[in-house]
Amino acid sequence: MTDQEKYQNFIDYVNNPIIKFTDSEHMMPMIREFITPEEAAFLTGFPLGGKTLEEIAEIKQMDMEEVTKEVKRLCAKGIIYESIRESGRRYKMWSTIEIFSRIPYWNGKDEEPNKSTAAHFNKYWADGFIDQVKSMKHTELRSIPIQQTVEMPTGFMPFEDIVQVIDNYDYYTVSACPCRARHRLDPDFEDSKYPEEVCLHFNELGRYCVENGHGREITKEETLEILKRSAEAGLVHGIANAEEDPETICNCDLEYCNYFRRYYHLDFDRSIEPSNYKVKVTEEACKACGLCVKRCPMDALQLKVSAKATNKFRKAVALEEKFCIGCGVCVYKCKSGAIILERKPEAEITRSPRTEKELIRENVMSAFAALEQQKEKN
């Protein structure tokens, strides 16, 4: 079998009606840089749902020792996920989006094949590939307010209180932000001004990261310090969009974050899903310093002339409510107390899917519905 046939078989295997390798001049250079022909052959037919090493050896018709060695190597490369539980270990291939945009960059290293792949993927991502998720009901991240930016935190649901969320974990890790790391390796982009080692993973996912070289274990106190440092820098806390056991908290910037880039550069109608909070303004207290306007990742705030303003500029910050994601980045640095996050009216309250499986199911259903509508139009 030729190398091209091995690659084509791999592409055909991982393609599905929702997410597939889209035609682009950047597709094959990206795949060839990151995945060898031998790896493509091994991954063709590899489980997309969790299986034991014994089951994988039977599927691939290979010796257990050989399978174990190759699977562990590909876990370290960021292609295969290892579920580590008391009941045992199971393995599955990551999705194509995760393989090429996220997992391999968690280690933050300036090494091959990540260096050569980064530029290809960044071009491929913008050349139609990520458009496939446009019709999905949810984004994978949801804004969670920065601690101390909410007016009455007693109204928090458990999954909305970042301190309570952190308290529920028993294993804490940190990795490099894959978005910043990937763009740092791409010569077409400048290095980010924001801290890079701020991608937090917990429990099972955290154990996968540490055991396979994608992150390091930290304490709960170090986790809270990273969140504080990220808030100081103006980064948005984005938590995995599931109520039960969300295992990731990203700290996102609007320059290189996948979610903010597609909002600003690819005409998506949203970045990450908003929290159940919005900015409340006390115009009389506003000093018209403009810091909140500068820090807002969604351009939801503007300084406008106000009859209530008491500062010498006669201006106060004004909110464009439809753009606010309730992150608290603006509030965190407001020294005058002119802005605070308040809970939205009950009719506007939304909830994340209960589990990651429900998130995937709802996204798949909405994507299929969009495909059917497109077929009817054609």
ABEGO torsion letter per residue (X at the ends): XBAAAAAAAAAAAABBAABBBBBBAAAAAAAAAABBAAAAAAABGBBABBBBAAAAAAAAGBBAAAAAAAAAAAAAAGABBBBBBAAEBBBBBBBAAAAAAAAAAAAGBBBOAAAAAAAAAAAAAAAGAAAAAAABABBABBBBBBBGABABAAABBAAABAAAAAAABABBBBBBBAAAAAAAABAABBBBABBABABBBBEAAAAAAAAAGAEBBBBAAAAAAAAAAAAAAGBBBBBBBBABGBABBBBBBAAABAAAAAAAAAGBABBBBBBABBBBBBAAABAGAGAAAAABAAGABBBBBBAABABAAGBBBBBBAAABAGAGAAAAABAAGABBBBBBBAAABBBBBABAAAAAAAAAAAAAAAAAAAAAAX
